[in-house]
Amino acid sequence: MRKLIALLSAVVLAILGISVVTSAYASPGHPHQVTYSGQGLNADGTLQDDRCDDGTEPYLLFILTANKATAADITLPSGTFPMVQSGNGAYKFMADYQNPVSLIGVAVASYDGVKTNAQFVISHGCEGDTYPPSSTPPTS
């Protein structure tokens, strides 16, 4: 009987673990989505607009523009977060810096409003001194 209880407990914990892991990538509650496809990057994967001031921590600023949207979320490998409205149908989210190339096809903005011509870009950011360039690592 103890073995059965231990086995059932392990199964329940495994299921709970899977649901916690998948919730970080769960589709948010907005009906429309747009996936990041590299807008705002140079051909070598670096930021087109690298804005580092003294003391600025490395970051990426994502912008979503979606016609008549009244709410938006962003899903990154670290989870799903609300975006902040910054105009009529425009939303922003400042994320900690991460290799922007690794976010292509991974970062997703979801929104309500009209599903036409939504744009999801990295406006600018700060790569910082401690991060290698976003391009492919050098070969030996």
Order of alpha helices (4+ residues) and beta strands (2+ residues): alpha-beta-beta-beta-beta-beta-beta-beta-beta
